């Protein structure tokens, strides 16, 4: 006779020891009990989902539709809500960048103070300087033309990606220019992308647009639909996307023989969060969502169990395990949008 409770413990234990083996026998792993209990709760959640969504279709739960392109088919879920994206004032950003003499090569804080004592208050004053004039004029040109891509490329040679100078470049863009995005995959490394959540603005509305692979074979179509949305946007915003999400998209594009690589100005909220909230307990998106935005998701699929839940959906055809993955991804996109607005007060008032 099947013992459901015993099966939950067996599955949780199996995953527990797999994680233990991955860490290596020579490593001490703290928090073993809490980890094991979390796995038990996750599998209990999975079993409830299978029971609750038996016979329910994707259309009934999400109201999405199938889309088709030259690379196959995938499933699209689209929501919209009124939302305002807070960006720094264009004139304030221009003034602060012009006043930052450390944007010049060979100019650090000490040299910048010396130049200001000599009467050079900003880059405009330096345009006639024998040593710094040519570069000052070039930086002013980038600021005046609001060429965000060129300006951010240049600033990255002088400052960190988390710097206020990088953030100020967002002032030269409109809300409609940004694409916020987040991936769900079948694990780290070269593994299938199964869901891409996108956020973009149309007038006063934030559109949360998700592309779902109903099977792993739908990954090429999903990636191509993402590219069609991303290509006309001027800038990307993600949470850890510089290290993971964008690299994954470009790598999976190569794997699937798709003719695109995506490179655009990229604002990574993880890097900004570490700078703006250094005292946070950790810099996971869910933690920041709780302490900064006061949002509690409640029961949620653990990120590292997304592949387990998706495989259960694939093997059973029951959409239950997919449901929390989709809603988890929606919330990740929305939180990234809200945190991007939230950091304005820290950088503008700094």
Order of alpha helices (4+ residues) and beta strands (2+ residues): alpha-alpha-alpha-beta-beta-alpha-alpha-alpha-alpha-alpha-beta-beta-beta-alpha-beta-alpha-beta-alpha-alpha-alpha-alpha-alpha
